[in-house]
Amino acid sequence: MQLHNFSAGPSILPKEVMHQAAEAVKELDNSKLSLIEISHRSKAFIDIMDEACERALKLTGLKDKGYKALFVQGGASLQFLMAAYNLLEKKAGYLNTGTWSDKAIKEAKLFGEVIEVSSSKDKNYNYIPKDFTVPSDLDYLHLTTNNTIFGTQYKSIPETNAPLVADMSSDIFSRAFDYSKFDLFYAGAQKNMGPAGTTLVIVKESILGKVSRMIPSMLDYKIQASKDSMFNTPPVFAVYTSMLNMRWIEAQGGIEALGIKNGTKATLIYGEIDRNSKFEGFANKEDRSDMNATFNLTDPSLADAFDGLCQAAGISGLKGHRSVGGYRASMYNALPIDSVEILVDCMQTLEKNY
Ligand SMILES: *Cc1c(COP(=O)(O)O)cnc(C)c1O
C-alpha cells in the first residue's frame, strides 16, 4: 500500500530525489566511487557544493545581491546561538511565537540583552502577534516564519529598521516572497529541503564582522563564508540530497509554483476542518500555516475510530506534537495533493459513520 507521509520532520522528500540520492551513495555519476567515499576537496564534490549554494541563492532571488549561502552542521538549534554569537553586541529583539522561538531566545541571552518584543505564549502560541513596537536600537530582530509545532505562519513580514533574522526551518522554499527583507535566515534541512545533517544559512555579508567578541572558527559565519562551507568536512550526503531537491524545486516551476500548490493543499485541509463537525482547528484562522495544519477532534472519544480510518488509508505521521495534542498534517513541498485528498476522505468518513 502507498503511504501518505504527513510527518513534521524529518519529512517527505520527492521520490525521484530519494532515488537519485540512493544511486549516488552506490555510485556518483559513473565515477565508480560512492558520493560518501570521495574527498570533499575533489572537483566532483566542490561542484556539488557550489551548485547547492548557487541554487539556494537563485531560488530565493538573492543571487548577486550581496548574500552568501552556507551549509553548516548542528541543525537550526545551533543557529539559535550562532546568530547571536555573530550579531548580538548589545541588544536583540525576538518575536516569540512558539517552542523554537523560545529556544532561540534562551540561547541569545547568553550573548547580550534580549527583548521579547511580542509573544503569543498567553494562548499556547495559537496566533501570530501583530500589534507591537520594535525598539529602535536593536542589533537585530529575530522571528520564526513558520511555527512547526503550533501550525502558525507569518503571512506578511513585520516592517522594521533593524536587521531581520529568521528561522525558516519549516517553510524554506515553500512560497515566494521578498527574501531580501532578511539579513540572515536559516533552515535545518530536514523539514522542507533534504535529510537531517545540514542547515542552510543565507546571510547578507555586509552585516558580518561587527561584534567585538572573539568567535570560535566553526561558529564564525565570516570564516565559514570565506571557506565556502568547507572549513571542515561538510555533511556530503545531506548537502548533495538538498541540492538534488533544489533541482527538483526548479523543475516544478520554482518556489512560486510550489507556493500555489501548497496554498491549494492548505485550502483543502482547512476547508474540511472548518466544515466538518467532528474537527476543530487549533491555530487562529488568519495565521494558519500552509505547512503544518494543527487540529483536534471535537469529541476525543472518536480518536480510535479516526486513527483506524487513517491507518487503513495509509496515512502516516499525523500525530500532533505533545504540546498541542490532536493532529498535525505537515504538507511540505513534496507532499502530493492526493495525500491531502485522502486525509479529507478519512475525515468525511468519520463524520458520516459516527
Ligand atoms: C525543527 C525545527 C527546529 C529545530 O531544528 P534542528 O535542526 O533539529 O535543530 C528549529 N526551528 C524550527 C522552526 C523547526 O521546525
The ligand as a Gaussian input file, in Angstrom:
#p B3LYP/6-31G(d) Opt

LIG

0 1
 C       12.577000      21.517000      13.661000
 C       12.789000      22.945000      13.904000
 C       13.936000      23.434000      14.572000
 C       14.983000      22.516000      15.133000
 O       15.779000      22.044000      14.130000
 P       17.059000      21.134000      14.416000
 O       17.654000      21.053000      13.040000
 O       16.562000      19.831000      14.929000
 O       17.930000      21.838000      15.387000
 C       14.078000      24.782000      14.733000
 N       13.158000      25.650000      14.262000
 C       12.052000      25.229000      13.621000
 C       11.066000      26.240000      13.130000
 C       11.830000      23.871000      13.430000
 O       10.729000      23.456000      12.797000

